[in-house]
């Protein structure tokens, strides 16, 4: 039982210390738009950007380069 609590505490402590280690999402939210056309304009020809339901997302690697 002690081992389970120790491992759980280490994982939780790691998350508190550096939550980015646990981030597996490939896209990050950038902005919301009223219409899909507005979202497409906001992409500005960026091939790594994606519009979904009027929201603009950018691929994680591209977000880190900004």
C-alpha positions as CSV (number, residue, x, y, z in Angstrom):
1,X,0.0,0.0,0.0
2,X,2.9,2.3,0.8
3,X,4.4,1.8,-2.6
4,X,1.1,2.7,-4.4
5,X,0.8,5.9,-2.3
6,X,4.5,6.8,-3.0
7,X,4.1,6.3,-6.8
8,X,0.8,8.3,-6.8
9,X,2.5,11.1,-4.8
10,X,5.4,11.2,-7.2
11,X,3.2,11.4,-10.3
12,X,1.0,14.1,-8.7
13,X,4.1,16.0,-7.6
14,X,5.5,15.8,-11.1
15,X,2.3,17.2,-12.5
16,X,2.4,20.1,-10.0
17,X,6.0,20.8,-10.8
18,X,5.8,20.6,-14.6
19,X,2.3,20.1,-16.0
20,X,3.6,20.4,-19.6
21,X,5.1,16.9,-19.2
22,X,1.6,15.5,-19.1
23,X,0.2,17.5,-22.0
24,X,-0.4,15.2,-25.0
25,X,-2.7,17.5,-27.0
26,X,-1.3,18.2,-30.5
27,X,-3.2,21.5,-31.0
28,X,-3.6,24.6,-28.8
29,X,-6.6,26.9,-28.8
30,X,-5.9,30.3,-30.3
31,X,-9.1,32.2,-30.8
32,X,-12.9,32.0,-31.3
33,X,-14.8,33.4,-34.3
34,X,-18.4,34.0,-35.2
35,X,-18.3,32.2,-38.5
36,X,-16.1,29.7,-40.3
37,X,-15.2,32.3,-42.9
38,X,-13.8,34.6,-40.2
39,X,-11.8,31.7,-38.8
40,X,-10.3,31.0,-42.2
41,X,-9.3,34.6,-42.6
42,X,-7.5,34.5,-39.2
43,X,-5.5,31.5,-40.3
44,X,-3.6,33.8,-42.7
45,X,-2.5,30.9,-44.9
46,X,-0.8,29.0,-42.0
47,X,-0.9,25.3,-43.1
48,X,-0.6,24.2,-39.5
49,X,-3.7,26.0,-38.3
50,X,-7.1,24.3,-38.1
51,X,-10.6,25.8,-37.8
52,X,-13.2,23.7,-36.0
53,X,-16.6,25.0,-35.0
54,X,-15.5,28.6,-35.4
55,X,-12.4,28.1,-33.2
56,X,-8.8,28.4,-34.4
57,X,-6.3,25.9,-33.2
58,X,-2.5,25.8,-34.0
59,X,-0.3,22.8,-34.0
60,X,1.8,22.5,-30.8
61,X,5.2,22.7,-32.5
62,X,4.1,25.9,-34.3
63,X,2.7,27.4,-31.1
64,X,6.1,26.8,-29.4
65,X,7.9,28.7,-32.2
66,X,5.7,31.9,-31.8
